[in-house]
């Protein structure tokens, strides 16, 4: 079975705080600082010269932000800060991939993932694609599959040769690596959720006919970049005709220039979507938490928010983010062959990579050394770290450690940053490990844990808000494809107004407005363009006494949004059969009220019936009915 390398993000960074000019002499200047330097109107040339004289290395010039991005010797910072032509100085903070979590071992594209379905001749319809109602949009009377909409994916690149991914219509790399190469796999997984082809193989994406523009923002090592790089990426998406920017990345520190850049592209008509992040805490992460970006939380197949999903009042929508099956490049060959049967394995990160053979031995949980010289030792997961298990096998003369899961399925293990081993560690599923312990001890095992020279097509299920984000990006593409004249604000409103409410009633910090629903949002847009008005009517009481004031409340909607200025007529049929009519217009919330005095000597006692008719230019009328009772004194 083919598998993908899941590279753990290694961050070797220095946390830098810009010091106020007055504090620099007392505290000492940092050796180098990477900063945004905003220049006063008309002073670009003077500031540029001052920075050059100070030994600055120039990275970007952003005319829209009236800013340079430079790396500056720390001792020069005070002088630049005091320059009268410098408006502000701001740290160029780091941005990281929102690191995915491998939900299980890799699966073949013809296999069924739990809660996934066969679709169209054996192709897999991932559960998340179902959950956001994409198939209902594909099969609608006026179907939409994302055609004519361009999604700009800012990520680790794009495995262009994957059998199930479309040819990107363009892209760029901000690093010395082609955008068509994705050694990390993250960007290709995101791309598959958005646009995996409807080709009867592999999986299908939410918007299989969408156009993709790729920005390789992170390198094959997945290491961090800067807010200024993201600013450049956002403007590049805009300048290349993108409608949507999909960003499965984040950082814990806001940046004012970055925020202004996303405000700029939103004002230009783009819709930006970002991952809320995977720390499972209430901290804001950026760019998702900027007002002009949609922040996305992750759900499991039971529509429960994932325990790793960030929660705060910036979270706007939720989407599938657990066990999301999508496209990745496979760079690894990890197998265990025993008695002619090949078992799929995962490499334990930072352990040796090699090919080795030896007879199988049962090490229990390998919590201590044993008599394992020359053997391949089976170790059950649990009690101690993977590093300690591998080292116990190594110190006992074992040639490899096979760590099998203590719950169903396989897993990805690591020795931990800075640790290594002379022997190889591989992981197995619980089922395979238990079978080998029960039936194949002392049999010879041939182990392979090597890297491939070139990637192969693969499919894996990962967890993360990184996986939730492309679902929302792709739903937006479906809607925009169906309604190309809609604004970004209208697309955003349609998604939030029709999201399936989860958690606490109304918007909350875990789910935002709820699970994004493509078909319901499509209906919302349809109602807002040509469909009928929706009306509701109710009285403040169900039973009135003679001489009481009756209040009739009417509400008029497009979709679920109240519409202002609708003409409303309320016709009241009294208990005696008389007809009373009232008319008015709705307020900004779509509400209007009418009152009259109940008089049984004129209109009779008993049941009264109310029929409301709402009208608005360009829309079919909406109607609603209600009843109430008036009793004699």
N, C-alpha and C positions, 0 to 999 in steps of 0.2 A: 504494500500500500504506500502510495506516495505521500510525503509529508512536507510541511513548510518549516523553515527555521523561524523560530520565534525569538527574536533578539531582545534581551532585556535592556532597557534604556539605561545607559551609563551616563551619569551626569557628573562631570568634573568641572564645577563652576566656582566662581568667587562671588560671594554676595557683596555688592558694592553699594554703598550709600554716598550720594553726593553731599558733600559738606558745604555748608554756607561759607561764603568767602571769609567771613570774620572768624570762623572756627578752624579754618585750614591751618594757620600758623600754630595754633595751640595743639591740635590733634595730629598734625602731620598729614601730608597729601598722599593719596594713593599713587602707586607707580604710574598707572594708566587708567583712564576712564573713557568709556564709550557713552556718548551723550548726544541728545538733540540740542542744537543751539538755534534758537529762534531770533531772527534779525528784524530790526525795525523796518517799516516801509521805506523803500528807497535806499536802504543801507546794506543791501546784499553784498556788493563789491567790497565795501570797507570791512565788513565782518569776515568775509572770505579771506581777505589779505591778512587780517589780524590772526585768524586761525592758522593760516599757512606759516606766518612768522613764528607762531608758537610751536610749530612742529606737528601740526595736526595731520592725521591720516583721514582723508575724506572717503566716506562710504556712499552717501546719498545726498542729493539736493532735492528737496521737496518744495517746489514753487507754491503748491496749494497751501502748505503749512508754513511758508516763509521760514524754512528751517534747513540747516545742514545736519547731517549725522556724521560725527567724527570720533576717532579715538585720539585722545589728547594726553600728553604727559601731565601727570597729576600736579606738578609744580606750576603749570601754566593755567590751572583752573581759576585761581583767584583773579588773575589779570583779565581773563575772558569774562568772568562774572561781573567785573567792574566796568567793562566796556559800555559806554553809554548807548551804543547801537545794538546791544544785545538785550532782547526783551525777556528771555527766559532760558534757563538751562534745565534739562530733565534727563534722568538716567534712561538709557536704552536697555530696558529690562529683558529678561529671557522668556522665550516661548518654547514649550516642549510638546512632543506628541502626547496625546492622552493615551497612555500605554494600554493596549488591549490585554485581556486575560483570555487564555485559551480555555474554552469551556470543556472541551473533550479532545480526544485524539482526532486526527484527520479522518475524514470519511470519503469514500469513493463517491463520485458524482451521481452514480446510479442508486446509491443506498438511500434509505429514508432516515432523516433525522427525526428525533422525537418531536411530534407536533408539526412536522413538515408533511407535504402532500405531493403525490405524483401529479404532474401537470403536463398536458399536451405531449403525449408520447414518451413519458418517462422522465422528462425534465422535472427537477425539484422546484416546488413552490414553497420557499421558506416561510415559516410560521409568521415572521414579522411582516412579510409582504401581504399576507392575508389580513393580519391584524390592523393594518392601516387602510384596508378596503381597496387596495389597488386593483384586484381582479374585477371588482364591481365597476370601477371606472373604465377598465379596458372593455367591458362587456355592455356598457351603457348604450342608450339609443344613439347618442353622439359620442362615440368612444374617444378616449385620449390615452396616448402612450408616451407623451412627452415630446413628440416631434416639434421641431422649431424652437425649442428652448435650450439655452446653453447654460450648463452648470460648470462652474470653475472649482475644481478640487485642489485645495492647498494642502499638500501632504508630503509623503515620502517618495512620490513618483508613481509610475504606472507600468505594470508588466504588459507591455503592448502586444506580446506574442501569445497571450493566454487565449485558449480556444473559445472562451465564453465572454470575452470583453470586446467591445467595439473598437474600431480604430479611432483614436482621439483626433479631433479636427484641428488640434493645435496644442501648443504648450511651451513652457520655458523652464529652465532650471536656474535657480539662484546659487547653485554650487557647481563645482567642476565635475558633474555627473549628468548624463543625459536624462531628460524627464521621462524617457521611455524605459528606464531601468528602475526597479524597486527592490533593492536588496533587503529591505526591512519588511515589506509585505503589507504594511498598514494602509498605504494609499490605494493599493489594488483591492484590498478587502472593502474599503469604503466605496470604490468605484463599482464593484460588483453589486452591492446593495442598491446603488442608484440605477445602474444601466446594464447589468448582465443580460446578454442577448436572449431573445425568444427564439432559440435555435434547436430545441428538442434535445439538448445536452446540458449537463451541469445544473445550474440554477437560473432563475429569471429575476431580474431586478424590478424595482418599483416602477421605473420609467424606462423601459427597454429601448425606446427610440430617441431618447434625449441626446443632445450633442454634449461632448465633454471637452473642456479645456483644462489642461493639467499644469499646475505649478509645482515643481519639485522644490519644496520648501525645506525639507530635512534630507540629510544625506543617508546613505545606506546603513550608517551606524546608528541612525535615529537620535543623534545628539542635538542639543538645544540650539536654537537660533535666537534672533532678537526681535523686539517689537518693530524696529525700523524695517526689518526684512518683511514682516507681515504688512506693514504700511505699503511697501513697494508691491507686494503681492496683490493687495486689494486694488490698488490703482491699475495694476497690470490686468487683473480680471475685468475691471471697468473698461479699460482701453481696448480690450479684445472682444467686446460685445457680450460679455456674460450677463445673464439675468440673475443668477444665484451664485453665491459663494458658500461652499461647504467646507467647514474647518473643524476637523477632529483634533484639536490642539488647544493648549491653554497655558496660562501662567498665573501665579498668585498675585502679581502686582500690576495695578493699572498703569496706563501711560496716557497722558493727556493728548499727545499728538496722535497716538494710535486711535484713541476715541474719536478725535476730530476726523481722521481719515475714514472711519466707518460711518460717521455722520455724513461725510461727503458722498460716499458711494450710495448710501441710502437716499440722500437727496437727489442723486443722479438716477434713481429708479431701481437699483439693485436690492436684492434681499439677501442678507447675510445670516448664516445659521452656524452656531458654535456649540461645542460639547461643554456641558456644565462642569465636567471633570469627575475623576474617579476616587477621590479621597474619602467620600462618605461623610463629609462634615458640612457645616453651614457657611464656610468661607466663600466669598465671591472669587471666581476665577475669570480670566479675561482672554479673548475678547467677548466670550459668551455673555458676561454680565453687563456689557454696555447696553444702553437703551435701544440703540439702533441695530442690535443683533438679537436673534432668537436663541435663547438658552434652552438646551434640550437635556432632559433627564432620561434615565434608562429603566425599562420595565422588563420583567420576565414574562413567560408565556401565560402566567396566571394574572397578568396585568397588575402585578404588585411591584412597587418601586424596588430596584436592586439596592442591596445594602451598601454598595460602593458608590452609589450615585449621589453627587453633591446636592444639597438642599438649601435653598434660600429664596428670598422673594423675587430674585431675578429669573428663576426658572419659569419658562413660559409654556413649553409643551413637553410631553413625554412621548417616547417611542420605543419600539422593541430594541433591547440592548443586552439580552442574555441568550446565549446559544444561537447567535446570528450566523447562519451559514452563508459563506460568500467565497469569492475568488481570491486566491493568493498564489504567488510563485513558490515552488518547493525547491529548496537548495540542499536538502539533506537526504541521505540514505541511511535509515536506522532500522535494522531488522535483527530478529533473533530466529535462527533456524534450528529446530529440534526434531529429530526423527522424520525428516522430510517435510515438516510443516513450517511455514514462515509466519512469524508473529510480528505485528506492527509494534514499534517501540518509539520512544522519544528520547533524545539525548539530554542527559542531565547537564545543565549549563556549567561551564568552566571545568568539567572533567575532561580527561584525555579523549582524543578522537583517534580511533584505530579500528582494526579488525583483529579479532582474537577468538580462540576456541578453548574449551575446557568442559569437563563434566559438571553437571549441575549438582549443587548442594543446597540444603535448606538451612538458612541462617536465622530463621525466626524473624525478629525485628532488628537483628544485627546490632544490638545494644552493647555488645562487647566483642572482643576478638574471639577467633575460633580456629579449629584445625582445618584450614581451607587452602592450604598451599596448592597452587596450580588449578584451582577450581573457579567456576563461575557461580557466585553465591546469590541465591534468591533471598531478598530482604523485604519483609512487609513494611509498608509505610506506617509511621507512627512512633511515638515516644521520644525519639531524638531527631536531630536535623539530618538532612540528606548528606551534608558534608561529613558528619560523624559516622553515618552508616558506611559511606564509601571509604573513609579512612580506616575504619575497623576491618573492612575486607582487605584493603591494601596492606595494612600492618600485619595481617594474618597470612600474607603471601598469595591471596586470591588474585585472579587475573582480571576480573570484572565484577561489578555489582549490578544485579538486576533488581530494581526496586519496584514492587508491584503495589497497586493502590489498595487502600483499606475501605474503599467504597466503590460502587460500580463506575466503570469507565477508566480512562487513562488520565494522565495529568502531565504538566510540565514542571520539572524540578530544577533547582539551582543549588550549587555549592555555596553561593553567596559571593558578593563582590570581594575581590582580593584573594579568594581561595582557589586552589587548583588541586589536581590529583594526578598521580602517575598512571592510574588505571581508569578505565572508562566506566561511567555510570549510565545505564539506560533505564527508562521507566516502562512498565507494562500495565495493562488494565488489570483490575482485580480478578476478572474472570480468567484471563490467560495465566496470571501468576498462580492462582489457586490450582488450576489444572496441572501446571507443570510441577508444583510441589506435591500434588497427590499422585500423579501418574508418570512423571518423567525424571525423577531424581536418579542421578548417576548416568543419565543419557548425555551424549556429547551435544554441546550447544555451540553453534557458530554465530558470533556477534559481529555486526557491522555498524559502525557509527561514523560515517564520513560525509564530507561535503561534496556536492555535485559540481562539475565544471560549469554547467549552465543550468538555469532553472527549468523545472517541468511544471505543467499545469496542475493545480491542486485546488481543493476546496476545504475550508476549515470553518468551524463554528467558534466564534470569539465572543467575549463579554466586554461591555464598556459603553460609556456614553459616546465614545468614538463610533460605536456601531449604531447607536440610536440616532445620531446626528444626520447621517445620509438618508435615513427614512424620511425625515422631515424635509430635507432638501429636495428629495425626489417627489414627495407629495406636492410640494410647491410647483415643481416642474409639470406634473400632471395638470394642475389647475391652470397654470399659465398657458399651457399648450391648448387647453380648451377655450380659454378666454384671454387671447393675446393682447387685448386692449386694456386689461385690468392693470391697475397700478400695484406696486409692491405693497402698499398699505392695504389695498383691498384683498390681495392674496393672503397677507398676514392675518387680517381680520377674519377672513373666511375660515382659516385654520383654527384660530383661537375660539371663534364663536361656536364652532361645531365639534370641538374636541370632546371626547367622551369623558365626562366628569368622573374622576377617581379620587379616593382619599376623602378629605373633608369636603363638605359642600362648597362649591365655587372654587376659585383659584386658591391653591395652597402652595407651600414651599417645596413639597416633594414632587408633585405632579404638574405644577403650573395649572393651566386650564384643563389638562387631561390628555388622553391618548389621541394623537392626531388622526383624523378620519377623512380620507380622500373623497369618498363618494358623498358623504354628508356635506363636505365643504363645496363640492361641485354643485350640489343642489342649492346650497346657500347662494352661490354666485348666479345660478340660473334664476332663482327667485329675485335676485337683485337686478336682473337685466330684462327679463321678459315674463317671469312667472306670476302667479296670482299673489295678491296680498294675503296675509294671514291675519285673522281678527279674533279677538277674545272679548267676552262680555260677562260681567258679574255684578251683582248688587251687594251693597255693604251688609245686608242681612237677608236671610231667607224668608223670614216672617215679619210682617209689619202690623202695627195697630192702626186703627183709624186716626187720621190727622198727623201721622208721623211723616217725616221727610224721607222719601225714597231716593237713594243715590245709585245711578247706573254708571258703572265704570266700563269704558271701552278701551281696548288696546289694539294697535295695528302694527304689524311686523312685515319686514322683508327678511325671509329666513327667520332668524331669532332676534334680529335687530329692530328696535322700534323705529318707525319712520315719522318724521315731523311733517306737518302740513297736509296730512291725509284728510279728505272730507268724509265725515261720519254721520250717518242718519240712524237714529234709534226709533223703531216703531214699536209701541207698547199696545198690545191688545188687552183691554181691561176684562174684568170678570163679567161685566155686562155686555161685552162685545164691541165696545167703542174703541176707536183707534186714536192714540196720542202719538205725535211725532215730534222729535227733537233733532237738531243738527248742530254740528260744530266741527272744529279742526283739531287734530292732535298736536300736542306739544313736542318738545325736543326729544322726549322719551317715548313718543308714540301713544300717549295717553290723552283721553278726553273724558269728562264726566258731565252727566245731566242729572238734574234734580226736579222733583215735583212732590206735591203734598197728596198723600193717600186720603181720598174722601169717599167713603162707602156710599153716602147718600147720592153721589153723582156717578161713580164708576162701578159700584157694587163691591161685595165681599167675595173672596175666593182667590182662585189662581189667576195671575197675570203672566202674560208671555211677552218677552222682549226679543226682537230681531234687529240685529245691527248690520248695516251695509257700509263697507269702507271702500273708497275709491281714490285713485291717485293717477295723474296723467301717465300713460304708457304702460299701465299694469291692469291685469284683470281684477275685478272687484273681489273683495274678501267678505265673508259673512259669518255670523255667529249668533247663537241663540241662548237664552236663559229664561228661567221662570222664578217667580216669587209669589208669596201669598199675602193678602191683606185681610185681616180679621176685623169684625165689628168690635166696638167697645165692649 
